[in-house]
Amino acid sequence: MNTNLRPYRNAITEGVIWKQILIFFFPILFGTFFQQLYNTVDAIIVGQFLGKQALAAVGGGTGIAINLLIGFFVGVSSGSAVIISQYYGAREYERATEAIHTSIMLAIVAGIGITVLGIAFTRPILTIIGTPDDVMPLAELYMRIFFAGSIFNTVYNMGSGILRALGDSRKPLYFLIAGCLANIVLDVLLVGVFGMGVDGAAIATIASQMISAVLTLISMRRRKDCRLSLRRLAINSRMLKKMMAIGLPTGFQSILYTISNLIIQSHVNGFGTDTAAAWAAYGKLDAVYWMGINAFGIAATTFVGQNYGAGLFDRVRKGIRQSIFMASIMTLALSGLFLAIGKYGLMLFTNDAEVIRIGMEILVLIVPYWITYMPIEMLSGSLRGCGKTLIPTIITVVGICVLRIVWLQIVPSISNTITSVFLSYPVSWIISSGALIVYYMGSGKSFLKDKKDKS
């Protein structure tokens, strides 16, 4: 086998474990923060300039519906990141480069497909989730414009995932900052100055994603170890098969997550525009935690993937334990902060007293249970880095998606309240986390126990 060894030092497989995880984590955290700012800035400007109907249109159900397709692609692309990180950790640079070209071509094809499907099914999706009549025209316009620029979204997501798999979490951050700043300027100009509606917010978002995507491709073309060449863009069937074996379970899991959230959104919409707007505003605050825990999950996946590829199995085990510990500290700290000042966060998006009251009711129901979700993200991410996705996917699909859907079909019919709807979150988290912990401590951990580090 030609490993194509080169004199590149890889700190992820050599440095102090907890330091390397944090060094990798913080750029991802700030990167996901700026990525979230795309829609958050839209929501703030739209909510303040255009009112609660427009706020409900660019948040809540619209965001969930968009994630139905985008989330599936991001899940599938995780398979690419795992394969690339394992090859890179093993210093098989030619294979890593081959996987990179397959991944970028896959992103281009997926972006075109998402555009076609997204525009075609916008109206049916919004109808299925029961979008209020006064929100429907705005939500439909926003989603169709957003889907028109899907190729920039898929190329950036794939490209940034590749850079992180290669151990570079800083450049994706810089490119997101550039895109976010462009988004803020365009939002203010198009909506605040030129008086456009949600179409202006959507145009600002896809334009800023284009900037991030182009910068990412330029960076990949300038690498010296695994350089992107436009002439080599093609889908290698062997590489694609390996990526799909890891990525497809994650992608389908994302779809089922989204479907369960769409069902929740349909129940939320049934309570009226105030509740839909409150859920949209809470979702922007809630995203602060998710970007943190997702960043730890991505850091764990990359750390585990590179060290697993390098044969450093004891380092993998220690990295998983230290990642879980640090993620727990972050979760508890953010939970306390949100419970203390959450009301002021909601006021960023709306001045409507009833919307704020409902938003606080939702916050108090969900935030204290974030800690029960943490093991799901960390154990799934770590096992994904080892190429183990099937069993964790089955556990989360059944424990979260299926259970949540069943809950929503039964409990609200008995007591149709906000509390009965949103309790589906902590119940499904607790059950799924318990099952994943049992799996990891038993069968899921055995494949690491039986391996010895390469000398």
C-alpha positions as CSV (number, residue, x, y, z in Angstrom):
1,M,0.0,0.0,0.0
2,N,1.3,3.4,-0.9
3,T,1.0,5.6,2.1
4,N,2.7,8.5,0.5
5,L,4.3,9.7,3.7
6,R,5.3,13.3,4.0
7,P,6.9,15.3,6.8
8,Y,3.7,17.0,8.1
9,R,3.4,17.3,11.9
10,N,-0.1,16.5,13.1
11,A,-0.8,18.0,16.5
12,I,-4.2,16.2,16.8
13,T,-2.4,12.8,16.9
14,E,0.5,14.1,19.0
15,G,-0.4,16.9,21.4
16,V,-1.9,17.0,24.9
17,I,-5.4,15.5,24.4
18,W,-7.6,18.0,26.2
19,K,-5.6,21.0,24.8
20,Q,-5.9,19.7,21.2
21,I,-9.6,19.1,21.6
22,L,-10.1,22.7,22.9
23,I,-7.8,24.2,20.3
24,F,-10.0,22.5,17.7
25,F,-13.2,23.1,19.5
26,F,-13.1,26.9,19.9
27,P,-12.8,27.8,16.2
28,I,-15.6,25.4,15.4
29,L,-17.7,27.0,18.2
30,F,-17.1,30.5,16.9
31,G,-17.7,29.3,13.4
32,T,-21.0,27.7,14.2
33,F,-21.8,30.9,16.2
34,F,-21.3,33.0,13.1
35,Q,-23.2,30.4,11.0
36,Q,-26.1,30.8,13.3
37,L,-25.9,34.5,12.9
38,Y,-27.0,34.1,9.3
39,N,-30.5,33.4,10.3
40,T,-30.4,35.2,13.7
41,V,-29.6,38.5,12.1
42,D,-32.4,37.9,9.6
43,A,-34.8,37.2,12.5
44,I,-33.7,40.4,14.5
45,I,-34.0,42.7,11.5
46,V,-37.1,41.1,10.1
47,G,-38.8,41.0,13.5
48,Q,-38.1,44.6,14.3
49,F,-38.7,46.1,10.8
50,L,-41.5,43.8,9.4
51,G,-43.4,42.4,12.5
52,K,-44.2,39.0,14.0
53,Q,-45.7,37.5,10.9
54,A,-42.4,38.0,9.0
55,L,-40.5,36.7,12.1
56,A,-42.5,33.5,12.1
57,A,-41.9,33.2,8.3
58,V,-38.0,33.3,8.5
59,G,-37.8,31.2,11.7
60,G,-39.7,28.3,13.3
61,G,-41.2,26.0,10.7
62,T,-39.4,27.6,7.8
63,G,-36.0,26.8,9.3
64,I,-37.1,23.2,10.1
65,A,-38.4,22.7,6.6
66,I,-35.1,23.9,5.1
67,N,-33.2,21.5,7.4
68,L,-35.2,18.6,6.0
69,L,-33.0,18.7,2.8
70,I,-29.9,20.6,4.0
71,G,-29.7,18.6,7.2
72,F,-29.8,15.3,5.2
73,F,-26.9,16.5,3.1
74,V,-24.9,17.6,6.1
75,G,-25.5,14.2,7.7
76,V,-24.3,12.4,4.6
77,S,-21.3,14.7,4.3
78,S,-20.2,13.6,7.7
79,G,-19.2,10.3,6.1
80,S,-16.8,12.2,3.9
81,A,-15.2,14.0,6.8
82,V,-14.7,10.7,8.7
83,I,-13.1,8.9,5.8
84,I,-10.8,11.9,5.0
85,S,-9.8,12.3,8.7
86,Q,-8.9,8.6,9.0
87,Y,-6.8,8.7,5.8
88,Y,-5.1,11.9,6.9
89,G,-4.4,10.5,10.4
90,A,-2.8,7.5,8.7
91,R,-0.8,9.8,6.4
92,E,-2.4,8.3,3.3
93,Y,-2.5,11.7,1.6
94,E,-3.2,10.5,-1.9
95,R,-6.3,8.6,-0.8
96,A,-7.4,11.6,1.3
97,T,-7.0,13.8,-1.8
98,E,-9.1,11.4,-3.9
99,A,-11.8,11.4,-1.2
100,I,-11.8,15.2,-1.2
101,H,-12.5,15.5,-4.9
102,T,-15.3,13.0,-4.7
103,S,-16.7,14.9,-1.7
104,I,-16.7,18.3,-3.5
105,M,-18.3,16.9,-6.6
106,L,-21.0,15.2,-4.4
107,A,-21.7,18.7,-2.8
108,I,-22.2,20.2,-6.2
109,V,-24.6,17.5,-7.4
110,A,-26.5,17.6,-4.0
111,G,-26.8,21.4,-4.2
112,I,-28.5,21.3,-7.6
113,G,-30.8,18.5,-6.4
114,I,-31.8,20.4,-3.2
115,T,-32.6,23.5,-5.3
116,V,-35.0,21.5,-7.5
117,L,-36.6,19.6,-4.7
118,G,-36.8,22.5,-2.3
119,I,-38.5,24.9,-4.7
120,A,-40.9,22.2,-5.9
121,F,-42.0,21.1,-2.4
122,T,-41.9,24.4,-0.5
123,R,-45.7,24.9,-0.6
124,P,-46.6,21.2,0.3
125,I,-44.2,21.2,3.3
126,L,-45.5,24.5,4.7
127,T,-49.1,23.2,4.3
128,I,-48.3,19.9,6.0
129,I,-46.9,21.7,9.1
130,G,-50.0,24.0,9.3
131,T,-48.3,27.3,8.6
132,P,-50.7,30.1,9.6
133,D,-52.5,31.8,6.7
134,D,-51.1,35.2,7.5
135,V,-47.5,33.7,7.5
136,M,-47.8,31.4,4.4
137,P,-47.0,33.9,1.6
138,L,-44.0,35.2,3.4
139,A,-42.6,31.8,4.4
140,E,-43.1,30.5,0.9
141,L,-41.2,33.4,-0.7
142,Y,-38.3,33.1,1.8
143,M,-37.9,29.4,1.4
144,R,-37.9,29.4,-2.4
145,I,-35.2,32.1,-2.6
146,F,-33.2,30.3,0.0
147,F,-33.4,27.0,-1.9
148,A,-32.3,28.7,-5.1
149,G,-28.9,29.3,-3.5
150,S,-28.5,25.8,-2.0
151,I,-25.3,25.0,-4.0
152,F,-23.4,27.6,-2.0
153,N,-24.7,26.1,1.2
154,T,-23.7,22.5,0.3
155,V,-20.3,23.5,-1.1
156,Y,-19.4,25.5,2.0
157,N,-20.6,22.8,4.4
158,M,-18.7,20.1,2.6
159,G,-15.6,22.3,2.2
160,S,-15.5,23.4,5.8
161,G,-16.0,19.8,6.9
162,I,-13.1,18.7,4.8
163,L,-10.8,21.4,6.2
164,R,-11.7,20.4,9.7
165,A,-11.1,16.7,8.9
166,L,-7.6,17.8,7.8
167,G,-7.1,19.5,11.2
168,D,-7.8,23.1,10.1
169,S,-10.7,24.5,12.1
170,R,-9.6,28.2,11.8
171,K,-10.1,28.9,8.1
172,P,-13.7,27.8,8.1
173,L,-14.2,30.3,11.0
174,Y,-12.6,33.2,9.1
175,F,-14.7,32.4,6.0
176,L,-17.9,32.4,8.1
177,I,-17.0,35.7,9.7
178,A,-16.6,37.2,6.3
179,G,-19.9,35.8,5.2
180,C,-21.7,36.9,8.3
181,L,-20.4,40.5,8.1
182,A,-21.7,40.5,4.5
183,N,-25.0,39.1,5.6
184,I,-25.4,41.9,8.3
185,V,-24.6,44.6,5.8
186,L,-26.9,43.2,3.1
187,D,-29.7,42.7,5.7
188,V,-29.5,46.3,6.8
189,L,-29.4,47.6,3.2
190,L,-32.0,45.4,1.6
191,V,-34.5,45.3,4.5
192,G,-33.8,48.4,6.6
193,V,-32.8,50.9,3.9
194,F,-34.4,49.7,0.7
195,G,-37.5,48.4,2.4
196,M,-37.5,44.9,1.0
197,G,-39.4,42.2,2.9
198,V,-38.4,38.6,3.7
199,D,-37.1,38.3,0.1
200,G,-34.4,40.8,1.0
201,A,-33.4,38.7,4.0
202,A,-33.2,35.5,1.9
203,I,-31.1,37.2,-0.8
204,A,-28.7,38.5,1.9
205,T,-28.3,35.0,3.3
206,I,-27.5,33.2,0.1
207,A,-25.2,36.0,-1.1
208,S,-23.2,35.7,2.2
209,Q,-23.1,31.9,1.8
210,M,-21.7,32.3,-1.7
211,I,-18.8,34.4,-0.3
212,S,-18.0,31.7,2.3
213,A,-18.2,28.9,-0.3
214,V,-15.8,30.7,-2.7
215,L,-13.3,31.5,0.0
216,T,-13.4,27.8,1.2
217,L,-12.7,26.5,-2.3
218,I,-9.8,29.0,-2.8
219,S,-8.2,27.8,0.5
220,M,-8.5,24.2,-0.5
221,R,-6.8,24.9,-3.8
222,R,-3.8,26.5,-2.0
223,R,-3.1,23.5,0.3
224,K,0.2,21.8,-0.1
225,D,-0.6,18.3,1.2
226,C,-4.1,17.5,-0.1
227,R,-4.7,20.1,-2.7
228,L,-8.0,20.6,-4.5
229,S,-7.8,20.6,-8.3
230,L,-10.9,21.5,-10.4
231,R,-9.7,19.2,-13.1
232,R,-9.8,16.2,-10.8
233,L,-13.4,16.8,-9.6
234,A,-15.2,13.5,-10.1
235,I,-17.1,10.9,-8.1
236,N,-15.0,7.9,-7.4
237,S,-17.5,5.0,-6.8
238,R,-15.2,3.2,-4.3
239,M,-14.8,6.3,-2.2
240,L,-18.4,7.2,-2.5
241,K,-19.4,3.8,-1.2
242,K,-17.2,4.2,1.9
243,M,-18.6,7.6,2.6
244,M,-22.2,6.5,2.2
245,A,-21.7,3.6,4.6
246,I,-21.0,6.1,7.3
247,G,-22.9,9.2,6.1
248,L,-26.3,7.7,5.0
249,P,-27.4,6.5,8.4
250,T,-26.5,10.0,9.8
251,G,-28.4,11.6,6.9
252,F,-31.5,9.6,7.4
253,Q,-31.3,10.3,11.1
254,S,-31.3,14.0,10.3
255,I,-34.4,13.6,8.1
256,L,-36.3,11.8,10.9
257,Y,-35.1,14.4,13.4
258,T,-36.5,17.1,11.1
259,I,-39.8,15.2,10.5
260,S,-40.3,14.9,14.3
261,N,-39.6,18.6,14.6
262,L,-42.0,19.4,11.8
263,I,-44.7,17.5,13.7
264,I,-43.9,19.6,16.7
265,Q,-44.1,22.7,14.6
266,S,-47.5,21.8,13.3
267,H,-48.7,21.5,16.9
268,V,-47.1,24.9,17.7
269,N,-48.8,26.5,14.7
270,G,-52.1,25.2,16.0
271,F,-51.7,27.5,19.1
272,G,-51.6,30.6,16.8
273,T,-49.1,33.2,15.5
274,D,-48.0,34.3,19.0
275,T,-46.9,30.8,19.9
276,A,-45.2,30.3,16.5
277,A,-43.3,33.6,16.9
278,A,-42.3,32.7,20.5
279,W,-41.0,29.3,19.3
280,A,-39.1,31.0,16.5
281,A,-37.5,33.5,18.9
282,Y,-36.7,30.7,21.5
283,G,-35.2,28.7,18.7
284,K,-32.6,31.4,18.1
285,L,-31.6,31.3,21.8
286,D,-31.7,27.6,21.9
287,A,-29.3,27.5,19.0
288,V,-26.6,29.0,21.2
289,Y,-26.4,25.7,23.1
290,W,-26.7,23.5,20.1
291,M,-23.9,25.3,18.4
292,G,-21.7,24.6,21.4
293,I,-22.6,20.9,21.8
294,N,-22.4,20.4,18.1
295,A,-18.9,21.9,18.1
296,F,-17.8,19.5,20.8
297,G,-19.4,16.7,18.7
298,I,-17.5,17.7,15.6
299,A,-14.3,18.1,17.5
300,A,-14.7,14.7,19.0
301,T,-15.4,13.1,15.6
302,T,-12.3,14.7,14.0
303,F,-10.1,13.9,17.0
304,V,-11.2,10.3,17.2
305,G,-11.2,9.9,13.4
306,Q,-7.6,11.0,13.0
307,N,-6.3,9.0,16.0
308,Y,-8.3,6.0,15.0
309,G,-6.8,6.2,11.5
310,A,-3.3,6.5,13.0
311,G,-3.9,3.4,15.2
312,L,-3.7,5.4,18.5
313,F,-6.6,3.6,20.3
314,D,-5.7,4.4,23.8
315,R,-5.6,8.1,22.8
316,V,-9.1,7.6,21.3
317,R,-10.5,6.3,24.6
318,K,-8.9,9.1,26.6
319,G,-10.2,11.7,24.1
320,I,-13.8,10.5,24.3
321,R,-13.7,10.7,28.2
322,Q,-12.2,14.2,28.2
323,S,-14.6,15.4,25.5
324,I,-17.6,14.3,27.5
325,F,-16.3,15.9,30.7
326,M,-15.7,19.3,29.0
327,A,-19.1,19.2,27.2
328,S,-20.8,18.5,30.5
329,I,-19.3,21.6,32.1
330,M,-20.3,23.7,29.2
331,T,-23.9,22.4,29.2
332,L,-24.4,23.1,32.9
333,A,-23.0,26.6,32.6
334,L,-25.2,27.6,29.7
335,S,-28.3,26.1,31.3
336,G,-27.8,28.3,34.3
337,L,-27.1,31.4,32.2
338,F,-30.2,30.9,30.0
339,L,-32.5,30.3,33.0
340,A,-31.2,33.6,34.5
341,I,-31.3,36.0,31.6
342,G,-33.4,34.2,28.9
343,K,-36.1,36.9,29.0
344,Y,-33.7,39.5,27.8
345,G,-32.6,37.3,25.0
346,L,-36.1,36.9,23.8
347,M,-36.5,40.7,23.8
348,L,-33.9,40.9,21.1
349,F,-36.4,39.5,18.6
350,T,-39.7,41.0,19.7
351,N,-41.3,43.5,22.0
352,D,-44.6,41.7,22.1
353,A,-45.4,40.9,25.7
354,E,-47.4,37.8,25.0
355,V,-44.8,36.4,22.7
356,I,-42.1,36.9,25.4
357,R,-44.3,35.3,28.0
358,I,-44.9,32.2,25.9
359,G,-41.2,32.1,25.0
360,M,-40.2,32.0,28.6
361,E,-42.7,29.2,29.3
362,I,-41.0,27.1,26.5
363,L,-37.5,28.0,27.8
364,V,-38.3,26.8,31.4
365,L,-39.7,23.6,30.0
366,I,-36.7,22.6,27.9
367,V,-33.4,24.3,29.1
368,P,-33.0,22.3,32.4
369,Y,-32.9,19.1,30.4
370,W,-30.1,20.0,28.0
371,I,-27.7,17.9,30.1
372,T,-29.7,14.8,29.2
373,Y,-29.0,15.4,25.5
374,M,-25.2,15.8,25.9
375,P,-24.4,12.1,25.9
376,I,-26.3,11.6,22.6
377,E,-24.1,14.2,20.8
378,M,-20.8,13.2,22.3
379,L,-21.1,9.4,22.1
380,S,-22.6,9.5,18.6
381,G,-19.9,11.9,17.4
382,S,-17.1,9.8,18.9
383,L,-18.4,6.5,17.5
384,R,-18.8,8.2,14.1
385,G,-15.1,9.0,14.1
386,C,-14.4,5.3,14.4
387,G,-16.7,4.6,11.5
388,K,-19.4,3.1,13.8
389,T,-22.7,4.7,12.9
390,L,-25.4,2.1,12.4
391,I,-26.2,1.1,16.0
392,P,-26.0,4.7,17.4
393,T,-28.3,5.8,14.5
394,I,-30.8,3.1,15.3
395,I,-30.8,4.1,19.0
396,T,-31.3,7.8,18.3
397,V,-33.9,7.2,15.5
398,V,-36.0,5.0,17.8
399,G,-35.4,6.8,21.1
400,I,-35.8,10.4,19.8
401,C,-37.6,10.4,16.4
402,V,-40.0,7.5,16.7
403,L,-40.7,8.0,20.4
404,R,-41.3,11.8,19.9
405,I,-43.7,11.1,17.0
406,V,-45.6,8.6,19.1
407,W,-45.7,11.0,22.0
408,L,-47.1,13.8,19.8
409,Q,-49.8,11.5,18.5
410,I,-51.0,10.5,21.9
411,V,-50.2,13.0,24.7
412,P,-51.5,16.3,23.1
413,S,-54.8,14.5,22.3
414,I,-55.3,14.0,26.0
415,S,-54.0,17.4,27.1
416,N,-53.5,19.8,24.3
417,T,-51.1,22.3,26.0
418,I,-47.7,23.8,25.2
419,T,-46.3,21.7,28.1
420,S,-47.6,18.5,26.7
421,V,-46.0,19.2,23.3
422,F,-42.6,20.3,24.5
423,L,-42.1,17.6,27.2
424,S,-41.5,15.3,24.2
425,Y,-38.0,16.8,24.1
426,P,-36.7,15.8,27.6
427,V,-38.5,12.5,27.6
428,S,-36.9,11.4,24.3
429,W,-33.4,12.7,25.3
430,I,-33.4,10.8,28.6
431,I,-34.4,7.5,27.0
432,S,-31.9,7.8,24.1
433,S,-29.0,8.9,26.2
434,G,-29.6,6.0,28.6
435,A,-29.6,3.5,25.7
436,L,-26.4,5.0,24.1
437,I,-24.5,4.9,27.4
438,V,-25.4,1.3,27.8
439,Y,-24.3,0.5,24.3
440,Y,-21.0,2.4,24.6
441,M,-20.1,0.9,28.0
442,G,-20.9,-2.6,26.6
443,S,-20.7,-3.6,22.9
444,G,-19.8,-0.2,21.6
445,K,-16.6,0.1,23.6
446,S,-15.4,-3.5,23.0
447,F,-13.9,-2.8,19.5
448,L,-11.5,-0.3,21.2
449,K,-10.7,-2.5,24.1
450,D,-9.6,-5.3,21.8
451,K,-7.2,-3.1,19.8
452,K,-3.6,-2.2,20.6
453,D,-1.9,1.0,19.7
454,K,0.5,1.0,16.7
455,S,4.1,1.2,17.8
